[in-house]
Amino acid sequence: MKQQLKDLDISEVGQEMYKLIKRLYSIYRSITGNGVRETLNIIKKSIPNLEIHEISTGIKVFDWTVPKEYNINDAYVMDEDGNKIIDFKKNNLHVVGYSVPVNKTVNLSQLQEHLYSLPDQPDAIPYLTSYYEERWGFCITHKEREKLKDGRYRVFIDSELKNGSLTYGELIILGETEKEIFLSTYVCHPSMANNELSGPVVTTFLAKWILSKPRRYTYRIIFIPETIGSITYLSKNIEVMKKNIIAGFNVSCVGDNRVYSYLPTRNGNTYTDKIALNILSFKHPDFIKYSFLDRGSDERQYNAPGVDLPVCCVMRSKYGTYPEYHTSLDNLDFVSPEGLSGSYDVLRECLRLIEENRKYKINCLGEPQLGKRGLYPTISTKSFVNEVKKMMDFIAYADGENDLIDISNKINIPTWELHPIIEKLMKVGLLTVV
């Protein structure tokens, strides 16, 4: 077991995460292809034990099939004067995801049939995909679309759909037990900072922190394309996951500076829900609690009937709820080191609590005599009284049935404030771990 290392300063972690987002931002990613591989290879430099897997096109995964691999080199729309009015190389959101190759000249009316914009967000390029039906298209700001004049336009997309593979990354960090904590995040969107890159970046740094610590549990951490990736991964690993996973988080949309959000498991009563609610209630009590009916990411797959894994979401602004979502406005200005480090801190505390959570039992009948053990002040001050009350409240519920989270919830004290009390009681032999 590695010796425990001192935690990095949280602001330093935020700065390092933001640097990694900037490095990954310009890469074009889709649910398959070289952009996913490039992204995973960069992440692997931070966590060298990350294993990269390739699953061949056409493989049956539950009710789905691994699709063709997609790669794109260039795309543009050029007017009659030779001006590129839409240019993939300037913003990779300009092309509808999985667009088939095209190289022809069209009139404005024909071009409009393949253009997508947002009238209510005229300065934003929308993000659109067509994974499972072959078509081509371009995304453009509505402001630029309204400027288009009658004439002839050359449309060009240099892309390839081929039999290839779907790529994902997997990191297994062994602990003292086979029981697992599961982290899942996705690497399948082009240049969007919060919806795409905040998840894998925060997950990367959580992995680095986990690797630096003694740990009771084994960690299963995956970087996958959304939906088809989680379905593919489950199809290969569901038996061991159902057997071993005790808690899990789908990590997405964790980079902005706005609200914290929580989306529960399907039934909302798993150990993961209990952990997340405790940490959020003390750290950010103004968090927004959503329903599982508001689901939209890979928690859908992990909570599906028959899968039933205890996976919830702890986020900043939930996907689909902020105006920048799935547009070019979800850029490097929308996320921040502070936003990233805040999410990292919350999720790290969730993982720490899972590691530290135990049931405790007081070792005597009736109220223990604290004074003879040096745990009760001979002169009462306000601060001492408060500390003694915390200790007595903890003792009142340390019955061998309540775990640390139960006690924290009952006496309204954060778990991290109870650790010094536990240490004192253990030291004098008053407390036993059940």
C-alpha positions in Angstrom: 0.0 0.0 0.0 1.4 3.4 -0.9 2.2 5.7 2.0 -0.3 8.5 2.4 0.7 11.7 0.6 -0.2 15.2 1.5 -3.2 16.6 -0.5 -2.4 19.2 -3.1 -3.7 22.6 -2.4 -7.2 22.7 -3.9 -6.5 25.9 -5.9 -3.4 24.2 -7.4 -5.5 21.2 -8.4 -8.0 23.6 -10.1 -5.3 25.3 -12.1 -3.9 21.9 -13.2 -7.3 20.7 -14.3 -7.9 23.8 -16.3 -4.6 23.4 -18.1 -5.6 19.9 -19.1 -9.0 21.1 -20.4 -7.2 23.7 -22.5 -5.0 21.0 -23.9 -7.9 18.8 -24.8 -10.3 21.5 -26.0 -9.4 21.7 -29.7 -9.5 17.9 -30.4 -12.4 16.7 -32.5 -14.2 13.9 -30.7 -17.1 11.7 -31.5 -18.4 8.4 -30.2 -15.6 6.6 -32.2 -12.5 7.6 -33.9 -9.0 9.1 -33.6 -10.1 12.1 -31.5 -11.2 9.7 -28.7 -7.9 7.9 -29.0 -5.9 11.1 -28.9 -7.9 12.3 -25.8 -7.3 9.0 -24.0 -3.6 9.0 -24.8 -3.2 12.5 -23.3 -5.1 11.4 -20.2 -2.9 8.3 -20.0 0.1 10.6 -19.5 -1.5 11.7 -16.2 -2.6 8.2 -15.2 -0.2 5.8 -16.9 -2.0 2.6 -15.8 -5.0 3.5 -17.9 -5.7 0.7 -20.3 -7.2 1.6 -23.7 -9.5 -0.9 -25.3 -10.9 -1.3 -28.9 -14.2 -3.0 -29.6 -14.8 -3.8 -33.3 -17.5 -2.4 -35.4 -20.5 -4.7 -35.7 -20.1 -6.4 -32.3 -23.5 -6.9 -30.6 -23.8 -5.2 -27.2 -27.1 -5.9 -25.6 -29.8 -4.4 -27.9 -27.2 -2.3 -29.7 -24.4 -2.8 -32.2 -21.0 -1.0 -32.2 -21.2 1.5 -35.0 -18.8 2.3 -37.8 -15.8 4.3 -36.8 -15.9 8.0 -37.8 -13.1 10.4 -38.6 -13.1 13.8 -40.3 -10.2 15.8 -41.7 -11.8 19.0 -43.0 -15.1 20.6 -43.9 -16.3 23.9 -45.1 -18.9 25.9 -47.0 -17.5 28.3 -49.6 -19.3 31.1 -51.3 -18.8 32.2 -54.9 -16.0 34.6 -54.0 -14.0 31.8 -52.4 -14.7 32.8 -48.8 -15.2 30.0 -46.3 -18.4 31.1 -44.6 -18.4 27.9 -42.5 -15.0 26.4 -41.5 -14.6 23.2 -39.5 -11.0 24.1 -38.7 -12.1 27.3 -37.0 -14.8 25.6 -34.8 -15.4 21.8 -35.0 -19.0 22.2 -33.9 -19.7 23.5 -37.4 -20.2 20.0 -38.8 -23.1 17.7 -37.8 -21.5 14.7 -36.0 -21.1 11.7 -38.2 -21.7 13.6 -41.4 -21.0 11.6 -44.5 -18.5 12.8 -47.1 -19.8 15.4 -49.6 -18.2 17.6 -52.3 -20.6 19.5 -54.5 -22.0 22.8 -55.4 -25.5 23.8 -54.3 -27.8 26.8 -54.4 -28.9 28.7 -51.2 -32.2 26.9 -51.0 -30.5 23.5 -51.2 -27.9 24.6 -48.6 -30.5 25.7 -46.2 -31.9 22.2 -46.0 -28.6 21.1 -44.5 -28.1 24.1 -42.1 -28.9 24.2 -38.4 -29.0 27.3 -36.2 -30.6 28.6 -33.0 -32.9 31.6 -33.6 -33.2 32.2 -29.8 -29.4 32.1 -29.4 -28.2 33.9 -32.6 -24.5 34.0 -31.5 -24.2 30.3 -30.7 -23.2 27.4 -33.0 -25.4 24.5 -32.0 -24.0 21.0 -31.5 -25.9 18.3 -33.5 -25.2 14.7 -34.3 -26.6 12.0 -36.6 -24.9 8.8 -35.3 -27.4 6.2 -36.5 -28.7 7.7 -39.8 -26.4 8.8 -42.6 -26.7 12.4 -43.6 -24.6 15.5 -43.8 -25.1 19.0 -42.4 -23.5 22.1 -41.0 -24.2 24.1 -37.9 -23.9 27.9 -38.0 -24.9 30.9 -35.8 -28.3 32.2 -36.7 -26.8 35.7 -37.1 -24.4 34.4 -39.9 -27.2 32.3 -41.4 -29.4 35.4 -41.9 -26.5 37.0 -43.8 -26.4 34.3 -46.5 -27.2 35.6 -50.0 -28.6 33.9 -53.1 -25.9 32.2 -55.1 -23.9 29.0 -55.5 -22.0 27.4 -52.6 -19.5 24.7 -52.5 -20.0 22.2 -49.7 -17.2 20.0 -48.7 -16.8 17.4 -46.0 -13.7 15.2 -45.9 -14.9 12.4 -43.6 -14.8 8.7 -43.4 -17.2 6.1 -42.0 -15.5 2.7 -41.9 -15.4 -0.6 -40.2 -13.1 0.1 -37.3 -13.7 0.2 -33.5 -15.1 2.0 -30.5 -12.4 3.1 -28.0 -12.6 3.4 -24.3 -10.2 3.8 -21.3 -10.3 1.7 -18.1 -8.4 2.0 -14.9 -8.7 -0.6 -12.1 -7.1 0.5 -8.8 -6.9 -2.4 -6.4 -7.8 -1.9 -2.8 -7.9 -4.2 0.3 -11.2 -5.7 -0.8 -12.8 -6.7 -4.1 -15.7 -4.4 -3.4 -15.6 -1.5 -5.8 -16.3 2.2 -6.1 -17.2 3.1 -9.7 -16.5 6.3 -11.6 -17.7 6.8 -15.2 -17.2 9.8 -17.5 -17.5 10.4 -21.3 -15.0 11.5 -24.0 -17.2 11.7 -27.1 -18.1 15.4 -27.7 -16.1 17.9 -29.7 -15.0 21.3 -28.4 -17.3 21.9 -25.4 -15.7 22.6 -22.1 -18.3 21.9 -19.4 -20.5 19.2 -21.0 -17.5 17.4 -22.4 -14.2 18.0 -20.8 -14.9 18.9 -17.2 -16.0 15.3 -16.5 -12.9 13.4 -17.8 -10.5 16.1 -16.3 -12.0 16.0 -12.8 -12.1 12.2 -13.0 -8.4 12.1 -14.0 -7.5 14.1 -11.0 -9.7 12.0 -8.7 -7.8 9.0 -10.0 -4.5 10.6 -9.2 -5.7 11.4 -5.7 -7.0 7.8 -5.2 -3.7 6.4 -6.4 -1.9 8.5 -3.7 -3.9 7.1 -0.8 -4.3 3.9 1.2 -7.7 2.5 0.3 -10.1 -0.1 1.5 -12.0 -0.4 -1.8 -11.0 -1.2 -5.4 -11.8 1.5 -7.9 -13.2 0.9 -11.4 -12.8 4.1 -13.5 -13.8 4.4 -17.1 -13.6 7.0 -19.9 -16.1 6.1 -22.5 -18.3 7.4 -25.4 -21.6 8.3 -23.9 -24.5 5.8 -24.2 -23.0 3.3 -26.7 -19.8 3.2 -24.5 -21.6 2.5 -21.3 -23.8 -0.1 -23.0 -20.6 -1.7 -24.5 -18.8 -1.7 -21.2 -21.7 -3.1 -19.3 -22.1 -5.9 -21.9 -18.5 -7.0 -21.2 -18.4 -6.5 -17.4 -21.9 -6.6 -15.9 -21.5 -9.7 -13.8 -18.5 -8.5 -11.9 -19.9 -5.0 -11.6 -23.2 -6.2 -10.1 -21.3 -8.4 -7.7 -18.8 -5.8 -6.5 -19.9 -2.2 -7.0 -21.2 -0.7 -3.7 -21.3 3.0 -4.9 -20.7 4.9 -8.1 -20.9 8.3 -9.8 -21.4 9.4 -13.4 -19.1 12.5 -13.7 -20.4 15.1 -16.1 -20.9 18.9 -16.2 -18.6 19.7 -13.2 -16.7 22.8 -14.4 -18.8 25.9 -14.1 -19.2 28.3 -11.2 -22.9 28.1 -10.8 -25.1 25.9 -8.7 -24.4 22.3 -7.5 -26.8 19.6 -8.6 -27.7 16.1 -7.6 -29.5 13.5 -9.7 -30.4 10.3 -7.8 -30.3 6.7 -8.7 -33.5 5.2 -10.1 -35.1 4.5 -6.7 -33.1 7.2 -4.8 -32.3 5.1 -1.8 -28.9 3.5 -2.5 -25.7 3.9 -0.5 -24.4 6.3 -3.2 -27.5 8.5 -2.7 -26.9 8.5 1.1 -23.3 9.5 0.6 -24.0 12.3 -2.0 -26.8 13.8 0.0 -24.8 14.0 3.2 -21.8 15.7 1.6 -23.8 18.1 -0.4 -26.1 19.0 2.5 -23.2 20.2 4.6 -20.9 21.6 1.9 -23.5 23.2 -0.4 -26.9 23.1 1.2 -28.4 25.2 -1.6 -27.8 22.4 -4.2 -30.6 21.6 -6.6 -32.1 18.1 -6.2 -33.4 16.6 -9.4 -35.6 13.5 -10.0 -34.4 10.4 -11.9 -37.0 11.4 -14.4 -34.6 14.3 -15.3 -31.9 11.8 -16.3 -30.1 12.1 -19.6 -26.5 10.8 -19.3 -25.0 7.3 -18.6 -26.8 7.0 -15.3 -29.7 5.8 -17.6 -27.7 2.7 -18.5 -26.3 2.0 -15.0 -29.7 2.2 -13.4 -31.6 0.3 -16.1 -33.8 -2.5 -14.9 -31.7 -5.7 -14.5 -28.5 -3.6 -14.3 -29.5 -1.7 -11.1 -26.1 -0.3 -10.2 -26.0 2.4 -7.5 -24.8 5.2 -9.7 -25.9 8.8 -9.3 -24.7 12.2 -10.5 -23.2 15.0 -8.5 -22.8 18.0 -10.9 -22.5 21.8 -11.1 -25.1 23.1 -13.7 -26.9 20.0 -14.8 -26.8 19.1 -18.5 -29.7 20.5 -20.4 -30.4 23.3 -17.8 -27.9 26.0 -18.8 -28.2 28.1 -21.9 -24.7 27.3 -23.1 -25.3 23.6 -23.1 -24.6 21.9 -26.5 -23.5 25.1 -28.1 -20.3 26.9 -28.9 -21.0 29.1 -25.8 -19.9 26.1 -23.6 -16.3 27.2 -24.1 -13.2 27.8 -22.1 -14.7 30.9 -20.6 -17.7 29.0 -19.2 -15.5 26.7 -17.0 -13.0 27.9 -14.4 -10.3 26.5 -12.1 -12.6 27.4 -9.2 -15.6 25.5 -10.7 -13.5 22.5 -11.4 -11.8 22.4 -8.0 -15.2 22.8 -6.3 -16.5 19.7 -8.0 -13.3 17.8 -7.4 -13.6 18.7 -3.7 -17.2 17.5 -3.4 -16.6 14.2 -5.2 -13.3 13.6 -3.4 -15.2 14.0 -0.1 -17.8 11.5 -1.3 -15.1 9.0 -2.0 -13.3 9.8 1.3 -16.5 9.2 3.2 -17.1 5.9 1.5 -13.6 4.9 2.6 -14.1 6.1 6.2 -17.7 5.2 6.9 -18.2 2.6 9.6 -20.6 1.6 12.3 -19.5 2.5 15.9 -20.6 1.2 19.3 -19.9 2.7 22.7 -18.3 0.2 25.1 -20.1 0.9 28.3 -23.7 0.9 29.6 -25.2 4.2 30.4 -23.4 7.5 29.9 -19.6 7.2 30.1 -17.7 9.1 32.7 -15.7 11.4 30.4 -13.9 13.4 33.2 -11.8 10.5 34.5 -10.6 9.9 30.9 -9.6 13.6 30.4 -12.4 14.2 27.9 -14.5 16.6 30.0 -13.1 20.1 31.0 -12.6 21.0 34.6 -13.5 24.6 33.7 -16.4 25.0 31.4 -16.2 27.6 28.5 -18.5 28.1 25.7 -16.2 26.4 23.2 -15.6 23.4 25.5 -19.3 23.0 26.1 -20.0 22.9 22.4 -17.3 20.3 21.8 -18.5 18.1 24.7 -22.1 18.3 23.4 -20.8 17.1 20.0 -19.1 14.2 21.7 -22.1 13.3 23.8 -24.5 13.6 20.8 -22.2 11.2 18.9 -22.1 8.8 21.8 -25.9 8.9 22.0 -26.2 7.3 18.6 -23.1 5.1 18.6 -25.2 2.0 19.1 -23.6 -0.4 16.6 -26.5 0.1 14.2 -25.9 3.7 13.0 -23.0 4.3 10.6 -21.0 7.5 10.5 -23.4 9.0 8.0 -26.5 8.1 10.0 -24.9 9.8 13.1 -23.9 12.8 11.1 -27.4 13.2 9.7 -29.1 12.8 13.2 -26.9 15.2 15.1 -26.4 17.6 12.2 -22.6 17.6 12.3 -20.5 17.0 9.1 -18.7 13.7 9.2 -15.3 15.4 8.9 -15.9 17.1 12.2 -16.7 13.8 13.9 -13.3 12.2 13.1 -11.4 14.0 16.0 -14.2 12.8 18.4 -13.9 9.2 17.1 -10.1 9.3 17.6 -10.4 10.5 21.2 -13.0 7.9 22.1 -11.0 5.1 20.4 -7.8 6.2 22.2 -9.4 5.8 25.6 -11.1 2.5 24.7 -14.7 3.8 24.8 -15.5 3.1 21.2 -15.5 0.0 19.0 -15.8 -0.3 15.2 -18.5 -2.8 14.5 
